[in-house]
Amino acid sequence: MKYLLFLTPFFLFNSSKNDPMDRFAEIEILPGHLETYLAFLNEEAKASLEKEDGVLCIHPTVKGNHVRMLEVEAAYQAHFLHYKNAKTDRIKSLV
């Protein structure tokens, strides 16, 4: 199964309220749920880039049952909270 991977160069930003913001998450997926979680992640990333003006890039990497994700937004938004709460039944830990 293939998944979209969004690669966009990113830079260090000043931390003002209206400046771009980066979020980094480390997610451990429960055994047996990786494939369905990655399908969800692929859909969510594609939809975010297409429909949310503030999302500049989403860059996930996968190693075993561990997903690391970088999201860069144009400014602070509540998008990540929606994502975080959407699939808690498949996630073992989220940092």
Beta strands, then each sheet from edge to edge (+ up, - down):
strand 1: 21-29
strand 2: 55-63
strand 3: 66-73
strand 4: 91-94
sheet 1: 2+ 3- 1+ 4-
end
